[in-house]
Amino acid sequence: MTEIHTHRAGDDHAADNDVVALLMRQHGDIRNLFDEVEQSTGDRRKDAFRRLVRLLAVHETAEEEVVHPFARRSLPGGEQVVEDRLAEERAAKEALSALDDMDIDDPKFLPRLLALREDVQAHARAEERYEFTHIRRSTDAAKLALMAKGVKAAEAMAPTRPHPGVESAAANVALGPVAALMDRTKDAVRKAMGHDG
Amino acid sequence: MTFNPLEQRGIPLDRQLRNWRELNVEPIDPDHCDPYTRCRIITMNGIEVEAIMFSHQLARNTADPEIKRQLARTRYIEAQQQKAVNWLLPGVSSVLETTIAYEQVAVDLTAWIARMEPDPYLQQAYQFGVLEDFDHLYRYANLYEMIEHRKAESIVDGLTEVMPGRPTKFHHRNPVDNVRDPYDRTRTDPLSKLHALTVLSAEQQTMNFYMNTGPTYMEPIARQLYQEIGLIEEEHVTHYESLVDPGETWWEQLVNHEYNECYLYYSFMEQESDPKVKAIWDLHLNMELEHLHIACDLMRRHDGREPQEVLAPRLPNVLTFEPNKAYVRELLDTQMDLTTLGAGYVRDAHERFEQMQEQIHGGEQPPSERVMTQHDQMFGREYRLETEGEHPDPAMRENT
């Protein structure tokens, strides 16, 4: 009876003053949630999948709001690197919303989830190697910390703890559909970073 | 066992060259693979790297251009084998992930060899070493959770436990105490020669891996931990290479290398769960049989001896990747406080050891201790994977 508990980047006591370290831990959290979805069944799988959808949604939104604009402006060749990442993110979002509309008991669910997982993992490593490394190299501590604040604000929008028994419609209504979550995440990030929406 | 590499013919050397399409192997899936498939890949990469570097050293010590050309032909194929094998590792894995798999290899390969080793002095050398690899696994696992928020069990999958071994800070010995006594090539069991070569190759590859990938990390604690453990790999290579009888001729060593490659590809082919990877072990075995024949001819020609005189009369039991939890726990219970003195082992910290410790630590905590402190600050606990109960050594239990 191993209890599956996926923690999230903000759960530890790290100072979270470095956006790159924070996002790398979040990449691990996403990977952990994929494990959790794959390894569970029934309501637990449904619940884990809800959390995965939300974490992916806010993570990608935060990257789009915080990291990519910076990379585009500040890195040599940043425009193309960001274009590549954005294309991957668009494809992932489409796959995600297709999965989101699907019943987890549908026989096509798991193969599609695995395909999405592969793409998400490749996308995450590409960010770490081609984007994050350069960000650390060309940014000062204050900027890294400010960007971390934006990502933390986004993360607060996606509860990743299990909600035993409440993964049902009630919880979904409370959190709203994915698109609305992304919009709210955008607002939260902009506010945290001192821009107006 | 009916398989005798000396009696089998493989693929003729001039038909072994692969084109780009054939070299373009499909990597394993890091999230769903059998952890021991990854261990076999890492092991065979180390074996092929040793084959290549040994052949280069032999060529540099060979005057006859015709022999140099012959060595170059086989070596080029071995370089292709190394590419096919190591490229089975996926690009989406991080260095740290692969590092944890390297340490799983070190634990389960060395433990299995220690269990099977007939010579008690050699067995002690493996038992001594495995407790250090075991502790490296634990330190890297804690670093992994800090940087990637992933638990090492997602890599080792409960087949290998993760908890303290002999503490890494005590692995830094005076270099002279890392030199062991060699086996006697005329009296030792041929299996012992294969064991020594296998562990030596694996540790050497680990040393090469850490010395080259360590500085790719940006996190200070990661850079420092790779530096510290990288230096211990230097000690381990010294430890294991000194077990090999230096009286073996170059040609005898070449035959041992090729025979060992046949033995390991055969072993891994027998137990491989991934059909695509199994096909590679099968293909490479058939290539190695021919390399062995070429090496045997060279030995007959240059040493005037029959290879059968130095090889096992038949292939030993297959080398197996399997859990060694009970065995490692027994060693944790009995050999934690060992260190080396000269070519032997003692329980007390002797003067030369103390002096080295004082100098290298410079009055500070080494990276292997600081990684635990930093992990604790971040999570308020350690990362461990104790599937068979608490640590056998009461002093090593968490929160004691």
Interface residues (C-beta under 8 A of the other chain):
Chain A: H7 R8 A9 D12 H13 A14 A21 M24 R25 Q26 H27 G28 D29 R31 N32 F34 D35 R117 E118 Q121 A122 R125 E128 T133 R136
Chain B: D29 D31 G91 V92 S94 I147 E148 H149 R150 K151 S154 M218 E219 Q377 M378 F379 G380
